Structure formats: structure tokens, C-alpha cells
Amino acid sequence: MKRVITYGTYDLLHYGHINLLRRAKALGDYLVVVLSTDEFNWNEKQKKCYFPYEVRKAMLEAIRYVDLVVPETCWEQKRTDIHKYDIDIFVMGDDWKGKFDFLKEEGAEVVYLPRTPEISTTQIKADLKK
């Protein structure tokens, strides 16, 4: 069984997120989504989510491509998550290209998937402010 992992905030869930999750799941048999907690988003990224962690988690769990949702509490956990969840493939959007290549040292293939170009949470928030 090939196990895939990806990370994100998944606030204001949209079809770009769904596309990424669908393509990530297509790379293997089991998809782990590591979801940034509210505290991690605020303390490390200075981002406030519209939806709280538990709501974002419930939405992700309702998506058929997602097998497991776990919390992201620090940047450093990526190395340990590879081993904890017996991961074969680490997946991120291509806006992170090259940033996680160090995870190859942990035995995971690192894949950067193209984002859906016409949609982003940042753009949605900007449009709503208008």
C-alpha cells in the first residue's frame, strides 16, 4: 500500500483544494492530510482562519479522497510524520517547489503538484473584501 501525505490550512475550502486532494490520492492508496491548527496558523503564519480547526477537519473528513486528518502543530513535524504514518510520497502545491526536498532523506518521494491557477483562498478573501 502506498501512503501519501499532504499539509495545509484548507480554510474556505474550494475546488482548488479538492483538485489537489484528488491528485494526491491518485498517487497512492491512502491519503493523510495534516491540517494546520488555529494556534499554529496564528503563531507561525500570522493567519487567522475563518473556520476553526474542528470545522475544517470535519469538512476534510467528508471528502472521499481523504483517509485520515491529523493536526499540524509545528513546522518540524514533517520529518517525524513521514515515519509515524509510514509515508511513501510527500505532496505539496508547486508554490512550495524545492522547500521540502530534504524529506527525500527520510525515504519519501517528494512531489509538487501544480495548483489550480484561477482559484486561491487568498484571492477569495481579497474578492470578498471588495
DSSP file with accessible surface (Angstrom, degrees, kcal/mol):
  #  RESIDUE AA STRUCTURE BP1 BP2  ACC     N-H-->O    O-->H-N    N-H-->O    O-->H-N    TCO  KAPPA ALPHA  PHI   PSI    X-CA   Y-CA   Z-CA
    1    1 A M              0   0  156      0, 0.0     2,-0.5     0, 0.0    27,-0.0   0.000 360.0 360.0 360.0 127.5    0.0    0.0    0.0
    2    2 A K        -     0   0  100     86,-0.1    27,-3.0    85,-0.0    28,-1.5  -0.793 360.0-155.6 -89.6 128.0    1.4    3.4   -1.0
    3    3 A R  E     -a   30   0A  48     -2,-0.5    85,-2.7    83,-0.3    86,-2.1  -0.893   8.1-166.7-109.9 132.3    0.8    6.1    1.6
    4    4 A V  E     -ab  31  89A   0     26,-3.2    28,-3.0    -2,-0.5     2,-0.4  -0.884   1.1-166.0-118.2 144.7    0.6    9.8    0.7
    5    5 A I  E     +ab  32  90A   0     84,-2.4    86,-3.0    -2,-0.3     2,-0.3  -0.974   9.0 172.2-132.2 144.5    0.8   12.8    2.9
    6    6 A T  E     -ab  33  91A   0     26,-1.9    28,-3.1    -2,-0.4     2,-0.3  -0.964  15.7-145.4-144.1 162.8    0.0   16.5    2.3
    7    7 A Y  E     +a   34   0A   8     84,-0.6     2,-0.3    -2,-0.3    28,-0.2  -0.905  29.9 124.0-129.0 153.0   -0.3   19.6    4.5
    8    8 A G  E     -a   35   0A  18     26,-2.0    28,-2.5    -2,-0.3    64,-0.1  -0.962  56.6-112.3 172.7 175.6   -2.4   22.7    4.5
    9    9 A T        -     0   0   13     -2,-0.3    -1,-0.1    26,-0.2    26,-0.1   0.789  35.3-164.7 -94.6 -37.4   -4.8   25.0    6.2
   10   10 A Y        +     0   0    9      1,-0.2     3,-0.5    -3,-0.1     2,-0.3   0.862  24.3 162.3  51.5  43.4   -7.8   24.3    4.0
   11   11 A D        +     0   0    4      1,-0.3    -1,-0.2     2,-0.0     3,-0.1  -0.683  65.6  16.2 -88.4 147.7   -9.7   27.4    5.1
   12   12 A L  S    S-     0   0   32     -2,-0.3    -1,-0.3     1,-0.1    -2,-0.1   0.970  98.2-137.3  49.7  57.4  -12.6   28.4    2.8
   13   13 A L        +     0   0   51     -3,-0.5     2,-0.2     3,-0.1    -1,-0.1  -0.123  35.1 169.1 -47.5 130.1  -12.4   25.0    1.2
   14   14 A H    >>  -     0   0   27     -3,-0.1     4,-1.8   105,-0.0     3,-0.7  -0.829  50.6 -85.8-141.0 177.7  -12.7   25.3   -2.6
   15   15 A Y  H 3> S+     0   0  111      1,-0.3     4,-2.7    -2,-0.2     5,-0.2   0.752 121.1  62.6 -66.2 -22.1  -12.4   23.3   -5.8
   16   16 A G  H 3> S+     0   0   10      2,-0.2     4,-2.1     1,-0.2    -1,-0.3   0.921 105.1  47.5 -64.7 -41.0   -8.6   24.0   -6.0
   17   17 A H  H <> S+     0   0   18     -3,-0.7     4,-2.7     2,-0.2    -2,-0.2   0.927 111.6  50.3 -61.9 -45.8   -8.3   22.2   -2.7
   18   18 A I  H  X S+     0   0   51     -4,-1.8     4,-2.9     1,-0.2     5,-0.2   0.921 109.0  51.7 -60.9 -43.0  -10.4   19.3   -4.0
   19   19 A N  H  X S+     0   0   40     -4,-2.7     4,-2.5     1,-0.2    -1,-0.2   0.922 110.9  48.1 -58.8 -44.4   -8.3   19.1   -7.2
   20   20 A L  H  X S+     0   0    9     -4,-2.1     4,-2.6     2,-0.2    -2,-0.2   0.939 113.4  46.7 -63.4 -45.6   -5.1   18.9   -5.1
   21   21 A L  H  X S+     0   0    0     -4,-2.7     4,-2.6     2,-0.2    -2,-0.2   0.907 112.0  51.0 -64.7 -39.8   -6.5   16.2   -2.8
   22   22 A R  H  X S+     0   0  102     -4,-2.9     4,-1.9     1,-0.2    -1,-0.2   0.936 113.5  44.3 -62.2 -46.4   -7.8   14.2   -5.7
   23   23 A R  H  X S+     0   0   56     -4,-2.5     4,-0.6    -5,-0.2    -2,-0.2   0.873 112.7  51.9 -69.3 -35.4   -4.4   14.3   -7.5
   24   24 A A  H >< S+     0   0    0     -4,-2.6     3,-1.3    -5,-0.2     4,-0.3   0.940 110.3  48.2 -64.3 -46.1   -2.6   13.5   -4.2
   25   25 A K  H >< S+     0   0   42     -4,-2.6     3,-1.9     1,-0.3    -2,-0.2   0.875 102.5  63.5 -62.8 -34.3   -4.8   10.5   -3.6
   26   26 A A  H 3< S+     0   0   84     -4,-1.9    -1,-0.3     1,-0.3    -2,-0.2   0.724  94.0  63.6 -64.5 -17.7   -4.3    9.3   -7.2
   27   27 A L  T << S-     0   0   64     -3,-1.3    -1,-0.3    -4,-0.6     2,-0.2   0.606 118.9  -5.2 -81.0 -12.9   -0.6    8.9   -6.4
   28   28 A G  S <  S-     0   0   17     -3,-1.9   -25,-0.2    -4,-0.3     3,-0.1  -0.772  73.1 -95.0-156.0-158.9   -1.2    6.2   -3.8
   29   29 A D  S    S+     0   0   91    -27,-3.0     2,-0.4     1,-0.3   -26,-0.2   0.617 100.3  38.0-108.9 -22.4   -3.8    4.2   -1.8
   30   30 A Y  E     -a    3   0A  57    -28,-1.5   -26,-3.2     2,-0.0     2,-0.6  -0.993  65.9-156.9-141.4 125.0   -4.1    6.1    1.5
   31   31 A L  E     -a    4   0A   0     -2,-0.4    36,-2.1    34,-0.2    37,-1.6  -0.923   3.5-167.6-112.8 121.0   -4.0    9.9    1.9
   32   32 A V  E     -ac   5  68A   0    -28,-3.0   -26,-1.9    -2,-0.6     2,-0.6  -0.906   7.3-161.6-101.2 125.5   -3.1   11.6    5.2
   33   33 A V  E     -ac   6  69A   0     35,-3.1    37,-2.2    -2,-0.5     2,-0.7  -0.959   4.9-154.8-109.0 121.5   -3.9   15.3    5.4
   34   34 A V  E     -ac   7  70A   0    -28,-3.1   -26,-2.0    -2,-0.6     2,-0.5  -0.880  15.8-156.6 -99.4 113.9   -2.1   17.2    8.0
   35   35 A L  E     -ac   8  71A   0     35,-3.0    37,-2.8    -2,-0.7   -26,-0.2  -0.815  16.5-119.1-101.9 124.3   -4.2   20.2    8.9
   36   36 A S  E     - c   0  72A   0    -28,-2.5    37,-0.2    -2,-0.5     2,-0.1  -0.356  30.3-129.7 -60.6 130.1   -2.8   23.3   10.4
   37   37 A T     >  -     0   0   12     35,-2.3     4,-2.6     1,-0.1     5,-0.2  -0.334  21.5-110.1 -73.9 164.2   -4.3   24.1   13.9
   38   38 A D  H  > S+     0   0   55      1,-0.2     4,-2.2     2,-0.2     5,-0.2   0.913 120.1  50.6 -60.5 -41.2   -5.6   27.5   14.7
   39   39 A E  H  > S+     0   0  122      2,-0.2     4,-3.2     1,-0.2     5,-0.3   0.914 110.4  48.2 -65.3 -44.2   -2.7   28.1   17.1
   40   40 A F  H  >>S+     0   0    4     32,-0.3     4,-2.4     1,-0.2     5,-0.8   0.929 111.1  51.4 -62.2 -44.6   -0.1   27.0   14.5
   41   41 A N  H  X5S+     0   0    0     -4,-2.6     6,-2.4     3,-0.2     4,-1.0   0.906 117.9  38.0 -58.8 -43.1   -1.7   29.3   11.9
   42   42 A W  H  X5S+     0   0  145     -4,-2.2     4,-1.1     4,-0.3    -2,-0.2   0.959 121.6  40.8 -75.3 -49.8   -1.7   32.3   14.2
   43   43 A N  H  <5S+     0   0  102     -4,-3.2    -3,-0.2    -5,-0.2    -2,-0.2   0.849 130.2  24.6 -70.5 -35.5    1.7   31.8   16.0
   44   44 A E  H  <5S+     0   0   99     -4,-2.4    -3,-0.2    -5,-0.3    -1,-0.2   0.721 136.6  24.4-102.9 -28.7    3.7   30.7   13.0
   45   45 A K  H  <<S-     0   0   48     -4,-1.0    -3,-0.2    -5,-0.8    -2,-0.1   0.457  89.3-129.5-116.2  -7.7    2.0   32.1    9.9
   46   46 A Q     <  +     0   0  131     -4,-1.1     2,-0.4    -6,-0.3    -4,-0.3   0.875  62.8 139.2  53.8  41.1    0.1   35.1   11.4
   47   47 A K        -     0   0   90     -6,-2.4     2,-0.5    -9,-0.1    -1,-0.2  -0.956  43.3-155.3-116.0 132.5   -3.0   33.8    9.7
   48   48 A K        -     0   0  166     -2,-0.4     2,-0.2    -3,-0.1     3,-0.1  -0.933  19.3-138.0-105.7 125.6   -6.5   33.8   11.3
   49   49 A C        -     0   0   17     -2,-0.5     4,-0.1     1,-0.1   -11,-0.0  -0.541   7.8-143.6 -82.2 149.0   -8.8   31.2    9.8
   50   50 A Y  S    S+     0   0  170     -2,-0.2    -1,-0.1     1,-0.1   -39,-0.0   0.923  93.4  45.4 -71.0 -46.8  -12.4   31.9    9.0
   51   51 A F  S    S-     0   0   62     -3,-0.1    -1,-0.1     1,-0.0    -2,-0.1  -0.825  93.4-118.8 -99.4 137.5  -13.4   28.4   10.1
   52   52 A P    >>  -     0   0   67      0, 0.0     4,-2.4     0, 0.0     3,-0.7  -0.252  33.6 -98.9 -69.3 163.6  -12.0   26.9   13.3
   53   53 A Y  H 3> S+     0   0   23      1,-0.2     4,-3.0     2,-0.2     5,-0.2   0.870 120.3  53.2 -49.1 -50.7   -9.8   23.7   13.2
   54   54 A E  H 3> S+     0   0  128      1,-0.2     4,-2.1     2,-0.2    -1,-0.2   0.860 110.8  47.3 -61.6 -34.1  -12.6   21.3   14.1
   55   55 A V  H <> S+     0   0   59     -3,-0.7     4,-2.3     2,-0.2    -1,-0.2   0.932 113.1  47.7 -71.9 -44.8  -14.9   22.6   11.3
   56   56 A R  H  X S+     0   0    1     -4,-2.4     4,-2.3     1,-0.2    -2,-0.2   0.910 112.3  51.3 -61.7 -39.3  -12.1   22.4    8.7
   57   57 A K  H  X S+     0   0   46     -4,-3.0     4,-2.6    -5,-0.3    -1,-0.2   0.934 108.8  50.0 -63.4 -45.7  -11.2   18.9    9.9
   58   58 A A  H  X S+     0   0   53     -4,-2.1     4,-1.1    -5,-0.2    -1,-0.2   0.893 110.0  51.0 -61.7 -40.2  -14.8   17.8    9.6
   59   59 A M  H >< S+     0   0   56     -4,-2.3     3,-0.6     1,-0.2     4,-0.4   0.935 111.5  47.2 -63.9 -44.0  -15.0   19.2    6.0
   60   60 A L  H >< S+     0   0    1     -4,-2.3     3,-1.6     1,-0.2     6,-0.3   0.906 107.8  55.8 -63.8 -39.9  -11.8   17.4    5.0
   61   61 A E  H 3< S+     0   0  100     -4,-2.6    -1,-0.2     1,-0.3    -2,-0.2   0.763 101.3  59.6 -64.9 -21.6  -13.0   14.1    6.6
   62   62 A A  T << S+     0   0   87     -4,-1.1     2,-0.5    -3,-0.6    -1,-0.3   0.584  84.2  96.8 -82.0  -8.9  -16.2   14.3    4.4
   63   63 A I  S X  S-     0   0   21     -3,-1.6     3,-1.7    -4,-0.4    -3,-0.0  -0.693  73.7-139.9 -86.8 128.1  -14.1   14.3    1.2
   64   64 A R  T 3  S+     0   0  201     -2,-0.5    -1,-0.1     1,-0.3    -3,-0.0   0.711  98.1  59.6 -63.8 -21.2  -13.8   10.8   -0.3
   65   65 A Y  T 3  S+     0   0   43     -5,-0.1     2,-0.5   -35,-0.0    -1,-0.3   0.693  90.2  84.9 -78.1 -18.5  -10.1   11.2   -1.2
   66   66 A V    <   +     0   0   14     -3,-1.7   -34,-0.1    -6,-0.3     3,-0.1  -0.752  45.6 173.0 -95.1 125.6   -9.1   11.8    2.4
   67   67 A D        +     0   0   66    -36,-2.1     2,-0.3    -2,-0.5   -35,-0.2   0.756  69.8  12.0 -98.6 -31.3   -8.4    8.8    4.6
   68   68 A L  E     -c   32   0A  56    -37,-1.6   -35,-3.1     2,-0.0     2,-0.5  -0.984  56.5-161.0-151.5 136.7   -7.0   10.5    7.7
   69   69 A V  E     +c   33   0A   6     -2,-0.3   -35,-0.2   -37,-0.2   -37,-0.0  -0.987  19.0 171.8-119.5 126.6   -6.8   14.0    9.1
   70   70 A V  E     -c   34   0A  14    -37,-2.2   -35,-3.0    -2,-0.5     2,-0.2  -0.921  34.2 -96.1-130.7 157.9   -4.3   14.9   11.8
   71   71 A P  E     -c   35   0A  61      0, 0.0     2,-0.6     0, 0.0   -35,-0.2  -0.466  20.5-146.6 -79.0 144.4   -3.2   18.2   13.3
   72   72 A E  E     +c   36   0A   3    -37,-2.8   -35,-2.3    -2,-0.2   -32,-0.3  -0.950  27.5 162.0-103.8 121.6   -0.2   20.2   12.3
   73   73 A T        +     0   0   88     -2,-0.6     2,-0.3     1,-0.3    -1,-0.1   0.535  61.6  15.0-116.9 -13.6    1.3   22.0   15.3
   74   74 A C    >   -     0   0   42      1,-0.1     3,-0.9   -30,-0.0    -1,-0.3  -0.987  67.6-117.9-158.8 156.6    4.8   22.9   14.2
   75   75 A W  T >  S+     0   0   84     -2,-0.3     3,-1.2     1,-0.2    -1,-0.1   0.855 108.8  61.6 -62.0 -36.4    7.0   23.1   11.1
   76   76 A E  T >> S+     0   0  140      1,-0.2     3,-0.9     2,-0.1     4,-0.7   0.639  80.3  82.4 -71.1 -14.1    9.4   20.4   12.3
   77   77 A Q  H <>  +     0   0   20     -3,-0.9     4,-3.0     1,-0.2    -1,-0.2   0.674  69.4  82.5 -70.7 -12.1    6.8   17.6   12.5
   78   78 A K  H <> S+     0   0    6     -3,-1.2     4,-1.7     1,-0.2    -1,-0.2   0.910  90.4  50.4 -58.1 -43.1    7.1   16.8    8.8
   79   79 A R  H <> S+     0   0   95     -3,-0.9     4,-0.9     1,-0.2    -1,-0.2   0.934 115.3  41.8 -59.8 -46.8   10.2   14.7    9.3
   80   80 A T  H  X S+     0   0   86     -4,-0.7     4,-3.2     1,-0.2     3,-0.4   0.859 108.4  60.0 -72.7 -33.1    8.6   12.7   12.1
   81   81 A D  H  X S+     0   0    4     -4,-3.0     4,-2.5     1,-0.2     6,-0.3   0.867  96.6  61.9 -61.6 -36.3    5.2   12.4   10.3
   82   82 A I  H  <>S+     0   0    3     -4,-1.7     5,-2.8    -5,-0.2    -1,-0.2   0.914 115.7  32.1 -54.5 -43.2    7.0   10.6    7.4
   83   83 A H  H ><5S+     0   0  110     -4,-0.9     3,-1.0    -3,-0.4    -2,-0.2   0.896 115.4  56.7 -82.8 -41.8    7.9    7.8    9.8
   84   84 A K  H 3<5S+     0   0  149     -4,-3.2    -2,-0.2     1,-0.3    -3,-0.2   0.868 119.1  32.2 -58.6 -39.0    4.9    7.9   12.1
   85   85 A Y  T 3<5S-     0   0   35     -4,-2.5    -1,-0.3    -5,-0.2    -2,-0.2   0.270 108.1-120.3-105.4  10.8    2.5    7.4    9.2
   86   86 A D  T < 5 -     0   0  114     -3,-1.0   -83,-0.3     1,-0.2     2,-0.3   0.936  44.5-166.7  52.5  55.4    4.8    5.2    7.1
   87   87 A I      < +     0   0    9     -5,-2.8   -83,-0.2    -6,-0.3    -1,-0.2  -0.547  29.7 178.4 -84.2 137.2    4.7    7.6    4.2
   88   88 A D  S    S+     0   0   60    -85,-2.7    21,-3.0     1,-0.3     2,-0.4   0.739  74.1  33.2 -98.4 -36.3    5.9    6.8    0.7
   89   89 A I  E     -bd   4 109A   5    -86,-2.1   -84,-2.4    19,-0.2     2,-0.5  -0.986  61.4-159.3-133.6 126.5    5.0   10.1   -1.0
   90   90 A F  E     -bd   5 110A   0     19,-3.4    21,-3.1    -2,-0.4     2,-0.4  -0.903  20.1-167.1-101.8 126.0    5.0   13.7    0.3
   91   91 A V  E     +bd   6 111A   0    -86,-3.0   -84,-0.6    -2,-0.5     2,-0.3  -0.952  15.9 157.1-122.8 134.9    2.8   16.1   -1.7
   92   92 A M  E     - d   0 112A  12     19,-2.0    21,-2.6    -2,-0.4   -84,-0.1  -0.955  47.1 -86.7-143.0 164.4    2.6   19.9   -1.8
   93   93 A G  E >   - d   0 113A   2     -2,-0.3     3,-2.1    19,-0.2     4,-0.0  -0.340  44.2-110.7 -67.4 153.3    1.4   22.5   -4.2
   94   94 A D  G >  S+     0   0   67     19,-2.5     3,-1.5     1,-0.3    -1,-0.1   0.586 109.9  79.4 -70.7  -5.3    4.1   23.7   -6.6
   95   95 A D  G 3  S+     0   0   96      1,-0.3    -1,-0.3    18,-0.3    -2,-0.0   0.667  95.6  50.6 -71.4 -10.4    4.3   27.2   -4.9
   96   96 A W  G X  S+     0   0   76     -3,-2.1     3,-2.5     2,-0.0     4,-0.4   0.248  82.7 156.7-102.7   9.8    6.4   25.3   -2.3
   97   97 A K  T <  S+     0   0  151     -3,-1.5    -3,-0.1     1,-0.3    -4,-0.0  -0.059  70.2   3.5 -47.6 126.7    8.7   23.8   -5.0
   98   98 A G  T >  S+     0   0   38      1,-0.1     3,-0.9     3,-0.0    -1,-0.3   0.106 102.1 102.8  87.3 -19.0   12.1   22.8   -3.6
   99   99 A K  T <  S+     0   0  136     -3,-2.5     3,-0.2     1,-0.2    -2,-0.1   0.747  88.6  34.2 -71.2 -23.1   11.2   23.7    0.0
  100  100 A F  T >  S+     0   0   13     -4,-0.4     3,-2.1     1,-0.1    -1,-0.2   0.196  77.1 113.7-120.1  18.8   10.7   20.2    1.2
  101  101 A D  G X   +     0   0   63     -3,-0.9     3,-2.1     1,-0.3     4,-0.3   0.781  66.0  74.8 -60.6 -25.2   13.2   18.3   -0.9
  102  102 A F  G >  S+     0   0   72      1,-0.3     3,-1.3    -4,-0.2    -1,-0.3   0.722  79.6  73.5 -60.4 -18.8   15.1   17.5    2.4
  103  103 A L  G X >S+     0   0    0     -3,-2.1     5,-1.4     1,-0.3     3,-1.3   0.688  76.7  76.0 -72.8 -13.3   12.3   14.9    3.1
  104  104 A K  G X 5S+     0   0  118     -3,-2.1     3,-1.9     1,-0.3    -1,-0.3   0.857  86.5  63.2 -61.0 -31.5   13.8   12.7    0.5
  105  105 A E  G < 5S+     0   0  149     -3,-1.3    -1,-0.3    -4,-0.3    -2,-0.2   0.727  96.9  57.4 -64.1 -21.0   16.5   12.0    3.2
  106  106 A E  G < 5S-     0   0   50     -3,-1.3    -1,-0.3    -4,-0.3    -2,-0.2   0.387 126.6-100.6 -89.5  -0.5   13.7   10.5    5.3
  107  107 A G  T < 5S+     0   0   65     -3,-1.9     2,-0.4     1,-0.3    -3,-0.2   0.511  81.7 125.5  97.1   7.2   12.8    8.0    2.5
  108  108 A A      < -     0   0    4     -5,-1.4     2,-0.3   -19,-0.0    -1,-0.3  -0.771  60.9-124.7-100.9 142.6    9.8    9.8    1.0
  109  109 A E  E     -d   89   0A 104    -21,-3.0   -19,-3.4    -2,-0.4     2,-0.5  -0.651  28.3-141.8 -74.1 138.2    9.3   10.7   -2.7
  110  110 A V  E     -d   90   0A  18     -2,-0.3     2,-0.4   -21,-0.2   -19,-0.2  -0.936  21.4-178.1-111.1 123.1    8.6   14.5   -2.8
  111  111 A V  E     -d   91   0A  26    -21,-3.1   -19,-2.0    -2,-0.5     2,-0.6  -0.980  14.8-159.9-125.1 131.2    6.0   15.6   -5.4
  112  112 A Y  E     -d   92   0A  34     -2,-0.4   -19,-0.2   -21,-0.2   -18,-0.1  -0.952  16.3-156.8-110.5 114.2    5.0   19.2   -6.1
  113  113 A L  E     -d   93   0A  21    -21,-2.6   -19,-2.5    -2,-0.6   -18,-0.3  -0.718  23.6-105.9 -92.5 141.5    1.6   19.4   -7.8
  114  114 A P        -     0   0   70      0, 0.0     2,-0.1     0, 0.0    -1,-0.1  -0.354  37.0-123.6 -61.8 139.9    0.5   22.3  -10.0
  115  115 A R        -     0   0  105      1,-0.1     3,-0.1     2,-0.0   -98,-0.1  -0.413  29.7 -96.7 -76.8 160.8   -2.1   24.5   -8.3
  116  116 A T    >   -     0   0   17      1,-0.2     3,-1.4     3,-0.1    -1,-0.1  -0.730  43.2-148.8 -76.5 110.7   -5.4   25.2   -9.9
  117  117 A P  T 3  S+     0   0  121      0, 0.0    -1,-0.2     0, 0.0    -2,-0.0   0.785  83.5  52.5 -64.2 -29.8   -4.4   28.6  -11.3
  118  118 A E  T 3  S+     0   0  121     -3,-0.1     2,-0.4     1,-0.0    -2,-0.0   0.443 105.6  56.3 -90.6   4.2   -7.7   30.5  -11.3
  119  119 A I    <   +     0   0   35     -3,-1.4     2,-0.3  -105,-0.0    -3,-0.1  -0.993  50.7 150.5-140.3 139.9   -8.6   29.9   -7.6
  120  120 A S     >  -     0   0   47     -2,-0.4     4,-2.3     1,-0.1     5,-0.1  -0.959  48.1-121.7-158.4 153.3   -6.9   30.5   -4.2
  121  121 A T  H  > S+     0   0   26     -2,-0.3     4,-2.7     1,-0.2     5,-0.2   0.906 115.3  56.0 -62.3 -39.7   -8.1   31.2   -0.7
  122  122 A T  H  > S+     0   0  115      1,-0.2     4,-2.3     2,-0.2    -1,-0.2   0.920 108.8  46.7 -58.9 -42.9   -6.1   34.5   -0.8
  123  123 A Q  H  > S+     0   0   91      2,-0.2     4,-2.9     1,-0.2    -1,-0.2   0.906 110.2  52.6 -67.2 -40.6   -8.0   35.6   -3.9
  124  124 A I  H  X S+     0   0   40     -4,-2.3     4,-2.4     2,-0.2    -2,-0.2   0.947 110.7  47.6 -59.9 -46.4  -11.3   34.6   -2.4
  125  125 A K  H  X S+     0   0   72     -4,-2.7     4,-1.3     1,-0.2    -1,-0.2   0.904 112.7  49.0 -62.2 -41.5  -10.6   36.7    0.7
  126  126 A A  H  X S+     0   0   43     -4,-2.3     4,-0.8    -5,-0.2     3,-0.3   0.920 111.4  49.3 -64.4 -42.9   -9.5   39.7   -1.4
  127  127 A D  H >< S+     0   0   76     -4,-2.9     3,-0.7     1,-0.2    -2,-0.2   0.888 108.8  52.8 -63.5 -38.6  -12.6   39.5   -3.6
  128  128 A L  H 3< S+     0   0  131     -4,-2.4    -1,-0.2     1,-0.2    -2,-0.2   0.794 103.1  58.3 -68.3 -26.6  -14.8   39.3   -0.5
  129  129 A K  H 3<        0   0  186     -4,-1.3    -1,-0.2    -3,-0.3    -2,-0.2   0.731 360.0 360.0 -73.5 -22.4  -13.2   42.5    0.9
  130  130 A K    <<        0   0  193     -4,-0.8    -3,-0.0    -3,-0.7    -4,-0.0  -0.273 360.0 360.0 -68.8 360.0  -14.2   44.4   -2.3
